[in-house]
Amino acid sequence: MATEHNHHDQVGHVVPVPLLGGVIAALMILTWLTVFVTKFDLGSLNIFIALGIAVIKGALVVLFFMHLRWDAPINGIVLISSLLLVFLFIGFALMDSAAYAPDQIPGYAPRINP
């Protein structure tokens, strides 16, 4: 007795090769830009520039290689809201750790009383 398989008649979204090639080229250029920017000392802007480039690269991967550009809008909303919540949580954690930074002395450990 043959079992019936539930085959889908549709193929997933097919992305044109030139578009994927353009995205790969953009990712390579952004990677080069990340390395190039490290040669300059911009103070506290260095981290923001590096994170900005990383966000753009991540967005390109999610949009084109993970097909979010052609997916249901609710999936994009869920992704963006989850990233905003992670940003919020990290921001609160950094604000809390910054409050204790002036008390830290390198090489100093408080004495523990038994």
C-alpha positions as CSV (number, residue, x, y, z in Angstrom):
1,M,0.0,0.0,0.0
2,A,1.5,3.3,-1.1
3,T,1.4,6.2,1.3
4,E,0.4,9.6,0.0
5,H,2.9,12.4,0.6
6,N,1.7,15.9,1.0
7,H,3.8,17.6,-1.7
8,H,3.7,21.3,-2.2
9,D,3.1,22.5,-5.7
10,Q,4.8,25.8,-5.1
11,V,8.5,26.6,-4.9
12,G,9.8,29.1,-2.4
13,H,10.6,32.6,-3.5
14,V,13.3,32.5,-6.1
15,V,15.7,35.5,-5.9
16,P,17.5,36.5,-9.1
17,V,21.3,35.7,-9.1
18,P,22.3,39.3,-9.9
19,L,20.4,40.6,-6.9
20,L,22.2,38.1,-4.6
21,G,25.5,39.0,-6.2
22,G,24.8,42.7,-5.5
23,V,24.0,41.9,-1.9
24,I,27.2,39.9,-1.5
25,A,29.2,42.7,-3.1
26,A,27.6,45.2,-0.7
27,L,28.4,42.9,2.3
28,M,32.0,42.7,1.1
29,I,32.3,46.4,0.8
30,L,30.8,47.0,4.2
31,T,33.2,44.4,5.7
32,W,36.1,46.3,4.1
33,L,34.6,49.6,5.4
34,T,34.5,48.1,8.9
35,V,38.2,47.2,8.8
36,F,39.1,50.6,7.2
37,V,37.3,52.6,9.9
38,T,39.4,50.9,12.6
39,K,42.4,52.8,11.3
40,F,41.0,56.1,12.6
41,D,40.5,57.1,16.2
42,L,37.1,58.8,16.4
43,G,36.8,58.4,20.1
44,S,33.4,57.2,21.3
45,L,32.0,57.3,17.8
46,N,34.0,54.1,16.8
47,I,31.6,51.8,18.5
48,F,28.6,53.5,17.0
49,I,30.1,53.4,13.5
50,A,30.9,49.7,13.9
51,L,27.5,48.9,15.2
52,G,25.8,50.9,12.5
53,I,27.7,49.0,9.8
54,A,26.9,45.7,11.5
55,V,23.2,46.6,11.6
56,I,23.2,47.4,7.9
57,K,25.0,44.1,7.1
58,G,22.5,42.2,9.3
59,A,19.6,43.9,7.6
60,L,20.9,42.9,4.2
61,V,21.2,39.3,5.2
62,V,17.8,39.1,6.8
63,L,16.0,40.9,4.0
64,F,17.5,39.1,1.0
65,F,19.1,35.8,2.1
66,M,16.4,35.0,4.6
67,H,13.7,36.3,2.3
68,L,12.1,38.6,4.8
69,R,11.6,41.2,2.1
70,W,9.1,39.0,0.4
71,D,7.5,37.5,3.5
72,A,4.4,38.6,5.4
73,P,4.7,42.0,7.1
74,I,4.0,40.6,10.5
75,N,7.3,38.7,10.4
76,G,9.2,42.0,9.9
77,I,7.3,43.7,12.7
78,V,8.1,40.8,15.1
79,L,11.8,41.0,14.1
80,I,12.1,44.7,14.5
81,S,10.2,44.8,17.8
82,S,12.4,42.0,19.2
83,L,15.6,43.8,18.1
84,L,14.3,47.0,19.8
85,L,13.6,45.1,23.0
86,V,17.1,43.6,23.0
87,F,18.5,47.1,22.4
88,L,16.4,48.4,25.3
89,F,17.5,45.6,27.6
90,I,21.2,46.1,26.7
91,G,20.8,49.9,27.2
92,F,19.4,49.5,30.7
93,A,22.2,47.0,31.6
94,L,24.8,49.5,30.3
95,M,23.3,52.4,32.2
96,D,23.4,50.3,35.4
97,S,27.0,49.2,34.9
98,A,28.1,52.8,34.1
99,A,26.9,53.9,37.5
100,Y,29.5,51.6,39.1
101,A,32.4,52.4,36.8
102,P,33.8,55.3,38.9
103,D,34.2,53.0,41.9
104,Q,36.3,50.4,40.0
105,I,40.0,50.6,40.6
106,P,42.2,48.4,38.4
107,G,44.0,45.7,40.4
108,Y,42.1,46.3,43.5
109,A,40.0,43.7,45.2
110,P,38.0,44.5,48.3
111,R,39.0,42.7,51.5
112,I,36.6,39.9,52.5
113,N,36.0,39.7,56.2
114,P,35.4,36.2,57.5
